C-alpha cells in the first residue's frame, strides 16, 4: 500500500500545529493556576508586593523557556515507515530513538482533545505486545493531520507482517507470551530431531 502523505523509507514530521498545541495548553495551564490558586491566595494574604513580582517573573520565565523548548522538540522529531518496521527519534536534552516492528503492533488508537480538534490534528497511540503478554504503550505519533490515512497504512503493514489487523481484535500470530527456558530448549531439540530425520 502506498501513501501520498506517508511514503515508505522517507522521514516525516508532525504538523507544525504541534507547537501551537503545546503552547496553547501551557498558557491555559498557567492561566488556570493563576485564577484558581494564585489569585485567591494573594487576595487573602499579606505577602509583600516584591514576592508576587518574583513569583510572576519566575512563572513568566518558565513559560518562555517551555515555548522555546517546544520549538526545539518539534525540530528533533522524526518518524519513518520502513518495509518491516516503524522508526522514530526525538528529544532536546536527551535523544531517544526507537524501532517498532510491525509484527509486534497489537493496537492503534487515534486520540484528539478539544484543542487538537480545533487545530485539526490527532495523535496515534501505538501499542505493542509486552514481555508480560500485556499490551503496553510503545510510541505516540503526535500532531498528525492525516491520522486516519496513517492508521490504515499501519494496519495494512501489520496485517502483511503478522496476520493481525492493528486493532487488537485480529489474530497476531507472531505475538505470544514468553516461553520458559525449558520450553525453548525442548523446541530446539525437536527441530534438531526433525533435521536429523530428514537427513537420514
Secondary structure per residue as TSV (DSSP state, phi and psi in degrees):
chain	resnum	aa	ss	phi	psi
A	1	X	-	360.0	129.0
A	2	X	-	-103.2	156.9
A	3	X	-	-138.4	135.8
A	4	X	S	-69.3	-38.4
A	5	X	S	-92.8	-19.1
A	6	X	S	-134.0	68.8
A	7	X	-	-69.0	149.9
A	8	X	T	-66.7	148.1
A	9	X	T	60.4	24.0
A	10	X	-	-128.7	116.5
A	11	X	-	-60.4	142.6
A	12	X	B	-134.3	157.8
A	13	X	-	-117.5	162.6
A	14	X	-	-65.7	171.3
A	15	X	-	-68.3	149.9
A	16	X	T	-60.9	-18.2
A	17	X	H	-63.3	-13.4
A	18	X	H	-58.4	-39.3
A	19	X	H	-63.7	-44.6
A	20	X	H	-63.1	-43.0
A	21	X	H	-59.2	-52.0
A	22	X	H	-62.0	-40.3
A	23	X	H	-66.3	-45.5
A	24	X	H	-63.1	-43.4
A	25	X	H	-64.8	-37.6
A	26	X	H	-66.3	-44.3
A	27	X	H	-64.9	-41.5
A	28	X	H	-64.1	-39.8
A	29	X	H	-62.4	-45.0
A	30	X	H	-63.6	-42.2
A	31	X	H	-61.7	-43.9
A	32	X	H	-64.0	-41.9
A	33	X	H	-60.0	-44.5
A	34	X	I	-66.0	-41.7
A	35	X	I	-72.0	-41.5
A	36	X	I	-88.3	-35.9
A	37	X	I	-110.2	-51.0
A	38	X	I	-73.6	-48.5
A	39	X	H	-62.6	-45.1
A	40	X	H	-61.3	-35.7
A	41	X	H	-64.6	-43.2
A	42	X	H	-69.8	-28.9
A	43	X	H	-70.0	-26.7
A	44	X	T	-116.6	27.5
A	45	X	-	-138.3	159.0
A	46	X	-	-106.7	44.1
A	47	X	-	-73.9	135.4
A	48	X	-	-58.5	153.2
A	49	X	H	-60.0	-38.8
A	50	X	H	-65.1	-26.8
A	51	X	H	-67.1	-43.0
A	52	X	H	-62.1	-40.3
A	53	X	H	-63.4	-40.2
A	54	X	H	-64.9	-45.6
A	55	X	H	-61.6	-48.7
A	56	X	H	-64.4	-35.9
A	57	X	H	-64.6	-42.6
A	58	X	H	-63.7	-43.1
A	59	X	H	-62.0	-41.6
A	60	X	H	-64.3	-44.7
A	61	X	H	-62.8	-43.8
A	62	X	H	-62.1	-39.4
A	63	X	H	-64.9	-43.7
A	64	X	H	-63.4	-42.4
A	65	X	H	-62.8	-39.3
A	66	X	H	-64.3	-41.1
A	67	X	H	-64.7	-37.6
A	68	X	H	-67.2	-41.8
A	69	X	H	-61.1	-37.7
A	70	X	H	-58.5	-42.3
A	71	X	H	-65.2	-41.3
A	72	X	H	-67.0	-38.4
A	73	X	H	-63.0	-44.1
A	74	X	H	-60.8	-43.1
A	75	X	H	-63.2	-25.5
A	76	X	H	-87.5	-8.4
A	77	X	-	-88.5	130.0
A	78	X	E	-145.7	142.9
A	79	X	E	-126.8	154.8
A	80	X	E	-151.0	129.0
A	81	X	E	-92.9	123.0
A	82	X	-	-111.9	-176.3
A	83	X	S	-63.3	-37.0
A	84	X	S	-130.0	8.3
A	85	X	E	-159.9	160.7
A	86	X	E	-109.5	128.3
A	87	X	E	-116.8	155.6
A	88	X	E	-152.5	158.1
A	89	X	E	-153.1	149.1
A	90	X	E	-167.2	168.7
A	91	X	-	127.9	136.7
A	92	X	S	-98.0	-61.0
A	93	X	S	-83.1	-42.2
A	94	X	S	-122.6	117.5
A	95	X	-	-76.7	133.3
A	96	X	E	-124.0	133.5
A	97	X	E	-129.2	156.5
A	98	X	E	-159.8	160.7
A	99	X	E	-132.0	130.5
A	100	X	E	-120.5	105.1
A	101	X	E	-63.6	141.6
A	102	X	G	-61.1	-32.7
A	103	X	G	-75.4	-0.4
A	104	X	G	-101.7	-10.1
A	105	X	E	-75.6	130.0
A	106	X	E	-114.9	-22.2
A	107	X	E	-155.1	142.2
A	108	X	E	-133.0	113.8
A	109	X	E	-112.2	149.3
A	110	X	E	-108.1	126.0
A	111	X	E	-119.4	141.0
A	112	X	-	-152.5	111.6
A	113	X	-	-84.5	179.8
A	114	X	H	-59.6	-45.0
A	115	X	H	-67.8	-39.4
A	116	X	H	-64.5	-38.2
A	117	X	H	-63.8	-39.5
A	118	X	H	-64.5	-38.0
A	119	X	H	-85.9	-5.0
A	120	X	T	62.1	44.6
A	121	X	-	-129.5	162.2
A	122	X	E	-141.9	166.7
A	123	X	E	-120.9	130.1
A	124	X	E	-92.8	123.5
A	125	X	E	-103.8	114.4
A	126	X	E	-106.5	127.4
A	127	X	E	-111.3	148.8
A	128	X	E	-127.6	167.8
A	129	X	E	-77.4	120.0
A	130	X	-	-81.3	172.1
A	131	X	T	-66.2	-21.8
A	132	X	T	-86.0	1.1
A	133	X	S	87.7	-2.9
A	134	X	S	-97.6	149.4
A	135	X	E	-77.3	125.5
A	136	X	E	-124.5	146.4
A	137	X	E	-61.2	134.6
A	138	X	E	-115.4	-43.3
A	139	X	E	-155.1	147.7
A	140	X	E	-121.2	120.1
A	141	X	E	-93.7	105.5
A	142	X	E	-94.4	151.5
A	143	X	E	55.6	55.6
A	144	X	E	-102.1	133.1
A	145	X	S	-79.7	-46.1
A	146	X	S	-100.4	63.4
A	147	X	H	-67.3	-40.9
A	148	X	H	-62.8	-40.9
A	149	X	H	-63.0	-42.7
A	150	X	H	-66.6	-40.0
A	151	X	H	-63.3	-43.8
A	152	X	H	-64.0	-38.1
A	153	X	H	-63.8	-44.7
A	154	X	H	-64.6	-39.9
A	155	X	H	-62.3	-38.3
A	156	X	H	-63.9	-42.6
A	157	X	H	-65.6	-38.9
A	158	X	H	-63.8	-46.0
A	159	X	H	-60.8	-36.8
A	160	X	H	-72.5	-19.3
A	161	X	H	-111.5	-19.4
A	162	X	H	-136.0	-11.7
A	163	X	S	85.3	-4.8
A	164	X	-	-82.5	-179.0
A	165	X	-	-123.9	6.4
A	166	X	S	77.5	10.2
A	167	X	S	-114.3	-9.1
A	168	X	S	88.3	-2.8
A	169	X	S	-106.2	-24.7
A	170	X	S	-83.4	167.0
A	171	X	-	-70.0	136.6
A	172	X	-	-121.5	86.6
A	173	X	T	-66.3	-25.0
A	174	X	T	-88.1	-5.0
A	175	X	-	-105.8	120.5
A	176	X	-	-146.7	167.0
A	177	X	-	-68.6	151.6
A	178	X	-	-65.2	143.6
A	179	X	-	-94.7	153.5
A	180	X	-	-72.6	164.4
A	181	X	H	-62.3	-41.2
A	182	X	H	-60.4	-40.9
A	183	X	H	-67.0	-39.0
A	184	X	H	-64.0	-43.2
A	185	X	H	-62.4	-43.0
A	186	X	H	-62.0	-42.4
A	187	X	H	-62.8	-41.1
A	188	X	H	-66.4	-39.5
A	189	X	H	-62.3	-38.7
A	190	X	H	-64.7	-40.8
A	191	X	H	-64.8	-38.5
A	192	X	H	-64.3	-41.8
A	193	X	H	-62.4	-41.1
A	194	X	H	-62.7	-42.1
A	195	X	H	-63.9	-41.6
A	196	X	H	-65.7	-37.9
A	197	X	H	-66.7	-34.3
A	198	X	H	-68.0	-34.1
A	199	X	H	-78.6	-27.2
A	200	X	-	-83.3	360.0
